[in-house]
Amino acid sequence: MNWLLVFLGGGLGATMRFGTSALVTKWWQHVFPLATLISNVVACLVLGVTLALLRDKIQSNEQWYTFMVIGICGGYSTFSSFAKENLDLFEKGNYLMGGLNIVVSVALCIAAVYIGKKV
């Protein structure tokens, strides 16, 4: 069942991401990747609101968590998971690992895109 929920939520999230990109690029034709920024911020906001407002439901219902957090937020932007994991590290006082995760993740992702474009 969880596979189906991830599939449905992920498809919905990816469709939302495509729609966001289409709408923003229609009105914004600049170098700055505004559509991605909007998607990342909105996905993080949705994840945070979901965790905060529906905490009891999510903790007691793995399927709701799977659909909303992993499916929709993951499909809309994996950055939401990245932000949550770093926030968890910071809230636990693990500033070194949180900072290291940010630097390494960003650097490796940029490097991977660069390498992927060159292959």
Residue frames as qw, qx, qy, qz and C-alpha x, y, z in Angstrom:
[[0.000, 0.884, 0.467, 0.000, 0.00, 0.00, 0.00],
 [0.326, -0.764, 0.082, 0.550, 2.84, 2.43, 0.81],
 [0.406, -0.054, 0.582, 0.703, 4.24, 2.03, -2.68],
 [0.137, 0.655, 0.642, 0.373, 0.92, 3.11, -4.15],
 [0.218, -0.912, -0.268, 0.219, 0.71, 6.11, -1.82],
 [0.397, -0.534, 0.317, 0.676, 4.23, 7.24, -2.76],
 [0.333, 0.226, 0.681, 0.612, 3.37, 6.74, -6.43],
 [0.020, 0.798, 0.562, 0.217, 0.15, 8.77, -6.21],
 [0.308, -0.884, -0.100, 0.337, 1.58, 11.50, -3.97],
 [0.471, -0.363, 0.423, 0.683, 4.79, 11.70, -5.97],
 [0.301, 0.424, 0.644, 0.561, 2.86, 11.98, -9.22],
 [0.089, -0.909, -0.403, -0.052, 0.73, 14.74, -7.77],
 [0.422, -0.758, 0.101, 0.486, 3.80, 16.55, -6.41],
 [0.458, -0.102, 0.536, 0.701, 5.66, 16.26, -9.72],
 [0.182, 0.654, 0.600, 0.422, 2.61, 17.56, -11.59],
 [0.233, -0.931, -0.223, 0.171, 2.42, 20.49, -9.18],
 [0.485, -0.520, 0.307, 0.633, 6.13, 21.17, -9.79],
 [0.378, 0.258, 0.616, 0.642, 5.59, 21.13, -13.55],
 [0.006, 0.837, 0.502, 0.216, 2.65, 23.52, -13.19],
 [0.371, -0.835, -0.033, 0.404, 4.62, 25.87, -10.97],
 [0.473, -0.262, 0.458, 0.705, 7.44, 25.94, -13.48],
 [0.269, 0.491, 0.635, 0.532, 5.07, 26.55, -16.39],
 [0.118, -0.914, -0.386, -0.029, 3.30, 29.42, -14.61],
 [0.423, -0.761, 0.098, 0.483, 6.43, 31.13, -13.33],
 [0.463, -0.138, 0.515, 0.708, 8.39, 30.89, -16.58],
 [0.232, 0.701, 0.578, 0.349, 5.42, 32.39, -18.42],
 [0.138, -0.972, -0.168, -0.094, 5.80, 35.55, -16.34],
 [0.425, -0.810, 0.355, 0.196, 9.49, 35.43, -15.37],
 [0.862, 0.467, -0.018, 0.197, 12.13, 35.13, -18.11],
 [0.057, -0.890, 0.427, -0.147, 15.28, 35.91, -16.12],
 [0.484, 0.423, -0.746, 0.174, 18.43, 33.98, -15.26],
 [0.254, -0.275, 0.721, -0.583, 17.50, 33.44, -11.60],
 [0.325, -0.142, -0.906, -0.229, 15.69, 30.07, -11.18],
 [0.372, -0.194, 0.288, -0.861, 12.59, 31.52, -9.48],
 [0.810, -0.093, -0.337, -0.471, 10.35, 28.54, -10.26],
 [0.704, 0.031, -0.655, 0.272, 12.70, 26.19, -8.44],
 [0.087, 0.178, -0.521, 0.830, 13.03, 28.55, -5.50],
 [0.582, -0.172, 0.034, -0.794, 9.24, 28.83, -5.23],
 [0.845, -0.051, -0.483, -0.223, 8.80, 25.05, -5.46],
 [0.545, 0.105, -0.670, 0.494, 11.46, 24.41, -2.83],
 [0.105, -0.167, 0.428, -0.882, 10.08, 26.97, -0.40],
 [0.697, -0.132, -0.111, -0.696, 6.46, 25.85, -0.90],
 [0.802, -0.008, -0.596, -0.028, 7.38, 22.18, -0.48],
 [0.353, 0.103, -0.652, 0.663, 9.23, 22.98, 2.73],
 [0.347, -0.159, 0.236, -0.894, 6.28, 25.01, 3.97],
 [0.802, -0.094, -0.329, -0.490, 3.83, 22.19, 3.16],
 [0.690, 0.035, -0.677, 0.253, 6.07, 19.67, 4.90],
 [0.132, 0.138, -0.550, 0.813, 6.40, 21.87, 7.97],
 [0.534, -0.138, 0.069, -0.831, 2.69, 22.60, 8.17],
 [0.814, -0.046, -0.509, -0.276, 1.87, 18.94, 7.67],
 [0.565, 0.039, -0.693, 0.446, 4.23, 17.89, 10.46],
 [0.013, -0.113, 0.444, -0.889, 3.06, 20.65, 12.82],
 [0.553, -0.064, 0.043, -0.829, -0.69, 20.60, 12.34],
 [0.891, 0.017, -0.266, -0.368, -1.19, 16.91, 11.72],
 [0.051, 0.544, -0.797, 0.256, 1.49, 15.52, 14.02],
 [0.573, -0.111, 0.698, -0.414, -0.81, 13.16, 15.90],
 [0.842, 0.408, 0.135, -0.325, -2.43, 11.88, 12.71],
 [0.541, 0.657, -0.525, -0.024, 0.92, 11.43, 10.95],
 [0.109, -0.470, 0.827, -0.287, 2.51, 9.61, 13.88],
 [0.595, 0.032, 0.710, -0.375, -0.43, 7.27, 14.18],
 [0.772, 0.529, 0.312, -0.164, -1.02, 6.85, 10.46],
 [0.502, -0.346, 0.545, 0.576, 2.01, 5.87, 8.43],
 [0.454, 0.483, 0.639, 0.391, -0.01, 6.00, 5.21],
 [0.071, 0.971, 0.225, -0.030, -0.90, 9.70, 5.62],
 [0.373, -0.753, 0.361, 0.404, 2.77, 10.51, 6.30],
 [0.569, -0.018, 0.670, 0.476, 3.84, 8.43, 3.30],
 [0.368, 0.710, 0.538, 0.267, 1.38, 10.16, 0.96],
 [0.016, -0.993, -0.115, 0.010, 1.93, 13.75, 2.11],
 [0.358, -0.820, 0.366, 0.257, 5.57, 13.97, 3.18],
 [0.527, -0.232, 0.701, 0.421, 7.29, 11.35, 1.05],
 [0.471, 0.499, 0.668, 0.286, 4.92, 11.44, -1.92],
 [0.198, 0.929, 0.291, 0.115, 3.69, 15.00, -2.43],
 [0.234, -0.921, 0.236, 0.202, 6.60, 16.90, -0.86],
 [0.603, -0.307, 0.613, 0.408, 9.14, 14.50, -2.31],
 [0.536, 0.496, 0.582, 0.358, 7.56, 14.76, -5.75],
 [0.116, 0.977, 0.164, 0.071, 7.31, 18.54, -5.56],
 [0.232, 0.817, -0.432, 0.303, 10.83, 18.96, -4.22],
 [0.837, -0.148, -0.433, 0.302, 13.35, 16.79, -2.49],
 [0.213, 0.459, -0.312, 0.804, 14.64, 19.99, -0.99],
 [0.600, -0.564, -0.009, -0.568, 11.86, 19.82, 1.59],
 [0.941, -0.262, -0.191, 0.102, 13.32, 16.60, 3.00],
 [0.613, 0.308, -0.250, 0.684, 16.79, 18.14, 2.90],
 [0.125, -0.586, 0.155, -0.786, 15.60, 21.16, 4.88],
 [0.786, -0.497, -0.073, -0.361, 13.75, 19.04, 7.45],
 [0.914, -0.074, -0.252, 0.310, 16.72, 16.77, 8.03],
 [0.410, 0.373, -0.262, 0.790, 19.02, 19.75, 8.57],
 [0.399, -0.591, 0.062, -0.698, 16.51, 21.39, 10.90],
 [0.909, -0.360, -0.193, -0.085, 16.35, 18.13, 12.88],
 [0.752, 0.112, -0.287, 0.583, 20.15, 18.18, 13.20],
 [0.105, 0.482, -0.183, 0.850, 20.16, 21.82, 14.32],
 [0.622, -0.555, -0.062, -0.549, 17.33, 21.28, 16.81],
 [0.933, -0.277, -0.191, 0.131, 19.34, 18.43, 18.33],
 [0.359, -0.872, 0.268, 0.197, 22.32, 20.77, 18.67],
 [0.773, -0.043, 0.466, 0.429, 24.30, 18.99, 15.98],
 [0.236, 0.895, -0.038, -0.377, 25.39, 22.17, 14.18],
 [0.195, -0.540, 0.705, 0.417, 28.57, 20.67, 12.75],
 [0.376, 0.163, 0.885, 0.222, 26.74, 17.81, 11.00],
 [0.348, 0.781, 0.469, -0.222, 23.94, 20.12, 9.85],
 [0.101, 0.859, -0.261, -0.430, 26.41, 22.58, 8.37],
 [0.258, -0.350, 0.824, 0.364, 28.49, 19.82, 6.86],
 [0.452, 0.407, 0.794, 0.028, 25.36, 18.25, 5.33],
 [0.326, 0.869, 0.196, -0.316, 24.39, 21.56, 3.74],
 [0.012, 0.764, -0.499, -0.409, 27.84, 22.22, 2.27],
 [0.304, -0.192, 0.897, 0.258, 28.46, 18.66, 1.10],
 [0.472, 0.511, 0.711, -0.102, 24.94, 18.19, -0.32],
 [0.335, 0.879, 0.059, -0.335, 24.96, 21.42, -2.27],
 [0.049, -0.683, 0.627, 0.372, 28.50, 20.91, -3.53],
 [0.371, -0.051, 0.910, 0.177, 27.90, 17.29, -4.56],
 [0.485, 0.629, 0.584, -0.169, 24.59, 18.09, -6.26],
 [0.271, 0.874, -0.171, -0.365, 26.12, 20.92, -8.26],
 [0.152, -0.512, 0.791, 0.299, 29.07, 18.68, -9.14],
 [0.486, 0.198, 0.851, 0.015, 26.72, 15.86, -10.17],
 [0.482, 0.786, 0.295, -0.252, 24.77, 18.17, -12.48],
 [0.107, 0.815, -0.455, -0.343, 28.03, 19.43, -13.98],
 [0.281, -0.290, 0.894, 0.194, 29.36, 15.91, -14.46],
 [0.530, 0.421, 0.725, -0.130, 26.02, 14.71, -15.82],
 [0.421, 0.844, 0.056, -0.327, 25.99, 17.50, -18.38],
 [0.037, 0.724, -0.623, -0.293, 29.50, 16.58, -19.49],
 [0.520, -0.094, 0.847, 0.057, 28.88, 12.85, -19.97]]
